[in-house]
Amino acid sequence: MTLKNEKIIIGIDPGTKRIGFGVVAIAGKHIRFLDAGLLKPKKQGFLAPAKELAGLLKKHRPETLCIEKVYFSKNVRSAISVSEIKGALTLEAENQGLEIVEISPTEVKSALTGYGQADKTSVRKMVFKIIAPPKNLFSRDAIDALAIAIAGEMKNKSEKLLTIDKSPIFGKKTFN
C-alpha cells in the first residue's frame, strides 16, 4: 500500500551471477521498506533480468531507478558483462518512463555511513537501522540494492536542490 506523497524508488545492484533489487517508499524524512530480492541472470543473456525487472516495475510502480555505476576492476570481461546487464536494465526502466540515477559505490558508502571508504558490513548495518527490512533478508546483493535506492534518492534530491534556478532573476547572465 502506497501512502499519499510517497515516492517509490527501486535500487539495483548489478552483477553477472546475481542482481540485487530493493524497493523503498520515501515520504519526507520517512523511508519504508517495500520489497527486496534477487534477479538471476540466466544463460539466455541479459534480457531475462530486464524482463524480470519489468514485472517488478509493474508491481511497485516506482518513479526512480537507482543503479550502481560499474567500476572497472582487473577482470575486464566481468566488467563488460555487468555493463551489458546494467544497460538492459536501464533501458527497460527508461522505456517505462523512470528517472535513472547512477551512483558509485563510494557515494553509497558516504551517504549511508558518512565515510566513502566504509566497509560493506557498515553500510548493511545502516540499511537495517534506517528501514528495518525483514530479519530473514540475508541476500547481501538485495541489502546492497536497498542501500543504492536510499543513497541514490539522497543524491537525486541534493542534485535537484543544487540545480540553478532558471527564473529571470537567476537564470540570465548579465555580464558581457
C-alpha positions in Angstrom: 0.0 0.0 0.0 1.4 3.4 -1.0 0.7 6.3 1.2 0.0 9.8 0.0 3.1 11.7 -1.2 5.3 8.7 -1.1 7.9 8.3 -3.8 8.7 4.7 -4.7 12.4 4.0 -5.5 13.9 0.8 -6.8 17.6 0.2 -6.3 19.6 -2.2 -8.4 23.0 -3.8 -7.6 24.0 -5.3 -10.9 26.1 -8.4 -11.2 26.7 -11.4 -13.5 25.6 -14.1 -11.1 23.1 -12.2 -9.0 21.3 -8.9 -9.4 20.1 -7.4 -6.2 16.9 -5.3 -6.1 15.5 -3.2 -3.3 12.3 -1.2 -3.3 11.6 1.6 -0.8 9.0 4.2 -0.3 10.1 7.7 0.7 7.9 10.5 2.1 9.8 13.4 3.5 12.3 12.1 6.0 10.5 8.7 6.4 11.8 5.7 4.5 9.8 2.5 4.4 10.9 -1.0 3.2 8.6 -2.5 0.5 10.5 -5.4 -1.2 13.9 -6.8 -1.9 15.4 -9.9 -3.5 17.3 -11.2 -6.4 17.0 -11.2 -10.2 19.0 -14.1 -11.5 20.7 -13.8 -14.9 20.1 -16.8 -17.0 22.0 -18.3 -19.8 19.7 -16.6 -22.2 21.8 -13.4 -21.7 21.0 -10.1 -20.3 17.4 -9.7 -21.5 16.0 -12.2 -19.0 16.8 -10.0 -16.0 15.3 -7.0 -17.9 12.0 -9.0 -18.2 12.0 -9.8 -14.5 12.6 -6.1 -13.8 9.6 -5.2 -16.0 7.5 -7.3 -13.7 8.8 -5.6 -10.6 8.2 -2.2 -12.2 4.6 -3.1 -13.0 4.1 -4.4 -9.4 5.6 -1.5 -7.5 5.2 1.5 -9.9 8.5 3.3 -8.9 9.3 6.8 -10.1 13.1 6.3 -10.0 15.6 3.5 -10.6 18.9 4.0 -8.8 21.6 1.7 -10.1 25.2 1.3 -9.1 27.8 2.5 -11.5 30.1 -0.2 -12.9 33.7 0.3 -11.8 36.4 -1.4 -13.7 38.4 -4.0 -11.9 41.1 -6.3 -13.1 38.6 -8.6 -14.7 37.6 -6.7 -17.9 35.3 -9.5 -19.1 33.3 -9.3 -15.9 33.0 -5.5 -16.1 31.8 -5.8 -19.7 29.2 -8.4 -18.8 27.9 -6.3 -15.9 27.8 -3.3 -18.2 25.6 -5.2 -20.7 23.2 -6.3 -17.9 23.1 -2.8 -16.5 22.4 -1.4 -20.0 19.5 -3.8 -20.5 18.0 -3.0 -17.0 18.5 0.8 -17.5 16.8 0.6 -21.0 13.8 -1.2 -19.5 13.4 1.4 -16.8 13.9 4.2 -19.4 11.3 2.7 -21.7 8.8 2.7 -18.8 9.5 6.4 -18.1 11.5 6.1 -14.9 14.1 8.6 -13.8 17.5 7.0 -13.8 20.1 7.8 -11.1 23.6 6.3 -11.3 25.6 6.2 -8.1 29.1 5.0 -7.3 29.9 2.6 -4.5 31.9 5.4 -2.8 28.8 7.7 -2.9 26.6 4.9 -1.4 29.1 4.4 1.4 29.4 8.1 2.1 25.7 8.7 2.0 24.9 5.9 4.5 27.9 6.0 6.8 29.5 9.4 6.3 32.7 7.7 5.1 33.3 6.8 1.5 35.7 4.0 2.3 33.4 2.3 4.8 33.2 -1.5 4.6 30.1 -3.2 3.2 29.2 -4.5 6.7 28.9 -0.9 8.0 26.7 0.0 5.0 24.4 -3.0 5.6 24.1 -2.2 9.3 22.9 1.3 8.4 20.3 -0.1 5.9 18.9 -2.2 8.8 18.9 0.9 11.1 17.3 3.1 8.5 14.5 0.9 7.2 14.4 -2.2 9.3 13.9 -4.8 6.5 12.7 -8.3 7.4 15.2 -10.1 9.6 15.2 -13.1 7.2 16.6 -10.9 4.4 20.0 -12.5 4.1 20.9 -11.7 0.5 23.8 -9.2 0.5 23.0 -8.2 -3.0 19.4 -7.3 -2.0 20.6 -5.3 1.0 23.2 -3.5 -1.2 20.3 -2.7 -3.6 18.4 -1.1 -0.7 21.4 0.9 0.1 21.7 2.0 -3.5 18.0 3.0 -3.5 18.3 5.1 -0.3 21.7 6.7 -1.3 20.6 7.2 -4.9 17.5 9.2 -3.8 19.6 11.2 -1.4 21.9 12.1 -4.3 19.0 12.8 -6.6 17.4 15.2 -4.1 20.6 17.1 -3.4 21.3 17.5 -7.1 17.8 18.9 -7.7 18.3 21.3 -4.8 21.6 22.5 -6.3 20.2 23.0 -9.8 20.5 26.6 -10.8 17.1 28.3 -10.9 16.2 29.3 -14.5 13.9 32.2 -13.4 14.6 35.7 -14.9 16.4 36.8 -11.7 18.8 33.9 -11.5 18.8 32.3 -15.0 20.2 35.1 -17.1 23.8 36.2 -17.4 24.1 39.9 -17.2 27.8 40.1 -17.9 29.1 40.8 -21.4 
